[in-house]
Each structure stands twice: as C-alpha cells, then as structure tokens.
Amino acid sequence: MPIVVTLDVMLARRKMRGKELAERIGMTEQNLSLLRSGKVKGMRFETLARICAELECQPADILTYQPVDTADD
C-alpha cells in the first residue's frame, strides 16, 4: 500500500501514549493499534480530524505517500 501511517512518530514527538490518544478521540485502543500498524484500508475524515486536533498536527504529519515501484527490471 503506498499510503504509510506515521502516527507513532507524531505520538513520540508529542510525548503521548496511544492509550491516551484513543481515550481523547473516542476510539478503542485496539482500533488505534490497527491504524498505527497500517493494517486498515481506510479512515473516516472525522477520525483523522480528531487525531490532528489532539496532536496539533496536519494530516501530512501522520500520513505519507510512498509510490510502489512497478517497473519490471
């Protein structure tokens, strides 16, 4: 998947634990863990907005695009 979740980096910068963020945004720790590991296929904009508000960041701070090289060598 070319979208990489870098939420752990922002949590570390903010010195916040995943459990605390999950409580603040009204998400289960398990679902946040799945998001942090990149094992989800999508996320609601509402959830993204809550995360960004709590971490005082932009979506680009927690999501990056890394194109998949499909060239046949």
Backbone bond lengths (Angstrom), bond angles and torsions (degrees), N, CA, C in turn:
res aa  C-N    CA-C-N  psi(-1)  N-CA   C-N-CA  omega(-1)  CA-C   N-CA-C  phi
1 M - - - 1.454 - - 1.525 108.46 -
2 P 1.308 117.80 129.19 1.462 119.98 -176.96 1.530 115.09 -76.14
3 I 1.341 118.30 -10.31 1.460 121.10 176.70 1.524 108.39 -93.85
4 V 1.319 116.80 123.71 1.462 122.31 -178.10 1.527 108.71 -113.39
5 V 1.327 116.08 130.02 1.460 121.67 179.69 1.533 108.55 -89.74
6 T 1.324 115.90 120.32 1.463 121.34 -179.79 1.531 110.70 -113.49
7 L 1.317 115.48 35.42 1.454 121.76 -178.64 1.525 111.99 -61.97
8 D 1.321 117.67 -35.65 1.464 121.09 179.07 1.525 112.08 -58.67
9 V 1.313 116.45 -37.86 1.467 121.08 179.85 1.527 109.89 -63.28
10 M 1.334 115.98 -45.36 1.464 119.39 -178.90 1.522 111.07 -69.09
11 L 1.322 117.58 -36.74 1.467 120.11 175.94 1.530 110.28 -60.65
12 A 1.321 116.57 -42.89 1.464 120.52 179.35 1.530 110.77 -64.12
13 R 1.334 117.06 -41.64 1.463 120.40 179.20 1.521 111.76 -62.59
14 R 1.319 115.86 -34.75 1.460 120.91 -178.76 1.534 112.34 -90.10
15 K 1.339 115.44 0.00 1.473 121.45 -178.85 1.535 110.70 52.38
16 M 1.337 114.28 48.98 1.454 121.16 -179.04 1.526 108.90 -124.68
17 R 1.300 115.66 142.30 1.460 120.94 178.10 1.525 108.92 -89.51
18 G 1.314 115.28 154.60 1.456 120.66 179.25 1.517 112.32 -59.07
19 K 1.311 116.38 -37.43 1.466 121.30 -179.95 1.520 110.59 -60.45
20 E 1.331 116.28 -43.08 1.464 120.99 -179.98 1.531 110.98 -64.87
21 L 1.336 116.35 -44.72 1.465 120.00 178.92 1.520 110.57 -62.09
22 A 1.323 117.12 -44.02 1.467 121.26 -179.92 1.529 110.40 -58.09
23 E 1.308 116.96 -44.42 1.470 120.87 179.15 1.521 111.20 -63.22
24 R 1.326 116.86 -43.08 1.463 121.27 -176.69 1.523 113.14 -67.06
25 I 1.345 117.11 -33.54 1.466 119.43 -176.97 1.523 113.04 -99.40
26 G 1.341 116.48 -0.11 1.462 119.65 177.30 1.518 113.79 74.32
27 M 1.314 116.12 38.87 1.467 122.42 179.60 1.519 107.95 -122.22
28 T 1.330 116.93 149.37 1.457 118.77 176.88 1.521 109.30 -72.01
29 E 1.320 115.75 152.18 1.473 120.00 177.05 1.519 110.84 -60.44
30 Q 1.324 116.19 -36.59 1.462 120.68 -179.40 1.532 110.94 -63.53
31 N 1.326 117.15 -45.80 1.463 119.37 179.24 1.525 111.71 -66.61
32 L 1.322 116.99 -37.56 1.464 119.87 176.73 1.525 110.12 -64.53
33 S 1.311 116.74 -38.96 1.462 121.13 178.47 1.532 110.95 -62.37
34 L 1.324 116.38 -41.68 1.465 120.09 177.13 1.519 111.06 -63.07
35 L 1.318 116.15 -39.82 1.462 120.61 177.74 1.524 110.66 -64.92
36 R 1.323 116.67 -45.61 1.465 121.43 -178.74 1.525 111.65 -61.77
37 S 1.327 116.62 -34.09 1.470 120.10 -178.49 1.523 112.50 -83.84
38 G 1.333 117.23 -6.16 1.461 120.35 179.34 1.514 113.37 79.25
39 K 1.320 117.65 18.32 1.464 121.57 -176.79 1.524 113.51 -91.05
40 V 1.318 117.21 10.51 1.461 120.66 178.09 1.524 109.03 -104.42
41 K 1.307 116.32 152.99 1.466 121.33 -179.45 1.524 112.22 -94.21
42 G 1.331 116.26 -14.42 1.451 119.16 -178.51 1.515 111.07 -165.45
43 M 1.328 114.18 171.00 1.455 120.70 -179.84 1.524 106.78 -151.09
44 R 1.311 116.04 140.52 1.461 120.29 176.88 1.528 109.32 -71.32
45 F 1.324 115.77 145.45 1.460 120.06 176.66 1.518 110.34 -60.85
46 E 1.327 117.51 -33.13 1.463 121.51 178.60 1.533 110.47 -60.87
47 T 1.330 116.05 -42.66 1.469 120.75 178.35 1.526 110.21 -65.92
48 L 1.310 115.99 -44.53 1.466 120.77 178.46 1.527 110.16 -60.02
49 A 1.320 116.90 -41.66 1.463 121.17 179.51 1.526 111.08 -64.09
50 R 1.321 117.64 -41.24 1.469 120.61 178.94 1.521 111.00 -64.02
51 I 1.337 116.42 -42.96 1.463 120.86 178.97 1.529 109.79 -61.06
52 C 1.325 116.13 -47.71 1.467 120.44 -178.85 1.523 111.58 -63.21
53 A 1.328 116.76 -38.13 1.468 119.94 179.20 1.522 110.79 -64.96
54 E 1.319 117.26 -44.60 1.467 120.77 -178.84 1.522 112.23 -68.38
55 L 1.325 116.96 -37.27 1.464 120.49 -177.52 1.530 112.26 -92.13
56 E 1.335 116.05 -1.42 1.463 121.63 -177.82 1.525 110.81 49.50
57 C 1.336 114.47 58.59 1.463 120.41 -178.17 1.525 109.80 -141.85
58 Q 1.306 115.36 178.36 1.455 123.09 176.40 1.528 109.04 -104.34
59 P 1.344 118.42 157.03 1.470 119.96 177.78 1.534 113.00 -53.24
60 A 1.316 116.94 -35.28 1.470 120.39 179.82 1.527 112.62 -66.21
61 D 1.333 116.98 -16.54 1.459 120.15 177.87 1.522 111.89 -77.82
62 I 1.334 117.20 -18.03 1.468 119.64 -177.55 1.521 113.40 -122.37
63 L 1.330 117.00 -6.05 1.468 121.65 177.19 1.520 108.67 -131.58
64 T 1.314 116.65 132.26 1.459 120.03 176.04 1.523 109.18 -129.31
65 Y 1.318 115.22 155.56 1.459 121.92 178.53 1.522 108.70 -109.00
66 Q 1.322 115.61 121.95 1.457 121.02 176.39 1.521 108.00 -125.13
67 P 1.329 116.83 103.68 1.466 120.09 -175.78 1.527 111.60 -58.62
68 V 1.311 113.92 144.77 1.463 120.71 178.04 1.532 107.31 -87.57
69 D 1.308 116.50 128.16 1.463 121.58 178.70 1.517 108.79 -76.53
70 T 1.337 116.54 112.28 1.469 121.07 -178.92 1.518 112.20 -106.91
71 A 1.325 116.82 9.74 1.465 120.59 -179.47 1.533 110.19 -69.00
72 D 1.311 114.84 135.00 1.464 120.09 176.51 1.511 109.04 -87.24
73 D 1.313 116.50 116.02 1.480 120.43 -178.71 1.482 110.59 -85.90
